[in-house]
Amino acid sequence: MNRRQFALSSAFGGLASLLWTNADAADKPKAKAAMEACIKMCLECAEECQECSICCKEDKPDCSRMCLTCHHMCLACAKLCEADSALHHDACKLCEKVCTACAKSCRECGKECCKKCAEMCDKCAAACKACHGRLPGRMITTIRSNGRVTRYCDAGG
């Protein structure tokens, strides 16, 4: 235990102990691959949603608006991931939700362009879920006085 760990442990009066470790070496390439897949899928989804938005503009305005919203969300998510922003995990969570809603909207619409868009949105949502589910950075383990262990990853890296 280094000084920082000891100080953190002591600061909680022995009720909790925080142990900071690096994420497993095997997890870093997986997290990077998940992020790269997320970027690729977000850019493809943004393109498909833009095309669907144009296709539905005249006769299905609600679907068109949802697709345009999804287009912008996917672009923002891809840009935040490319920049390795601290906000990219939040963007991926939101992108997953928007893509899921867009896919539902497109399925209800039923046009051919909407079927392709729904499929792409499902793939994008899955890629975003995989990306925000693998947070790179430090693993933090909290051991409470009742013996309960909680592990989570600090995206601060």
N, C-alpha and C positions, 0 to 999 in steps of 0.2 A: 504494500500500500504506500503510495507516494504522499508527500505532504498535503497536496490539494485534496486527495481522497480522505486523508486523516482529518483535515480541517472540516471538510463537508460532513464527515461522519460525526465528528465531535460537536459540530454546530447543532445537530439535531438531538444532542443529549443521549445518544445511544438508542433513540427510538427508531431511527432509520439509518440505513447505511447506503450511500450511493457509490457505486463502482463504475468508473468510466473506462471503457475498453474500446479499441478500434473495432469497427465492423469486421466480421470474418473476411479474410482475404478472398475467399471464394464468393462472397456476396457482392463485392465491388464490381466484378465483370458482369454479373447477372443484372445488377442495378443499371449499369451502363447500357447493356443490351436492351433492357426494358425501356429505358429512356429513348434510345435510338429508334426502337420500334414505335414508341409513342409519337415521336416527332414525325416519322414517316406516315403513320396512319392518320395523324391530325392533318397533315398537309393534303393527303389524298381525300380525306373526308371533307375538308374545306372546299376543295375543288368540286367534288360531287354535289355538295349542298348548294353551292353557288349555281351550278347548272340546274339543279332541281328547283331552286327558287325562281329562276328565270322561266322554267317550264310551267310552273304552277301560278305564275303571277296573275294571269287574267282570270282563270276560272276557280282557283283555290287559294285565295289571298291569305288565309290563316296558315296553311301549309307553307306557303311562300315565305311568310314572316318567320316561321319557326326555323325553316332551312337557312334563312339569312342570318338569324341569331346563332345557329349552330356553326355556320361558316365563320363568323367573326370569333366565336369562342375557340374553335379549333385553331385558327390562326394565332390567337393570343397564347393559347396553350403551347403550341409548337415554338413560338418565339421565346417564351419563358423557359422552356426546356432547353432550347438551343443555347440560351445565355446562362444556363445552370443557375437560374435565379432561385433565391430562397423561397419565392412564392410559387415555384412551379408545382409543388405538391398540391397546394390549394387549387391551382388552376386545373390540374389533372382531375381532382375530385369534382370540380364544377363542370369540366368538360364531359366527364363521364355522365353526369346527370343530364346535361343539355343534349348530348348525343342520344341517350336513352329516350328522352322526351321527343326528340326529332324523329327517331326511328318509329316510335308509336304513332306520331302524327302522320308520317308518310305511309305507314301501313293502313291507316284509316282512309287516307286519300285514295289509294289504290291505283294511281296512274303508273305507267311503266317506268318513268323516270323516278318516281317515288319508291318503287320496289328496289331499284339499284341503290338509291340513297339510304334506304332503311338498312340494307345489308352492310353498306359501308359504315353507317353510324354504329351498328352493333359491333363491328370489328374495332372501330375507333374507341368505343366505350370500354371494350375488353382490354385494349392496349393501355388506355389511361388508368384503368383499375390496376393493371399489373405494374404500371410506373409508380403510381402514388402508394401502392402497397409495399414497395421496396424502397424504403428511405435510406439513402446512403448517409454515412456519418458515424457517430459514436453510439454504441449500444449503451443504454443506461439501465442498470438493474437497481430496483429499490427493494430492500428487504425491510419489511415492517416488523414492529415488535411482536405481532401475532404470528409471525413466520410466513406471511403471505409474500410471495415474490412477484414483482411486476417488472416486465422488460419492455422497453420501447426504444426507438431509435431517434436520436436528435439529428435533425437535418442540417444542423450547423456545420457538420463535417469537419 
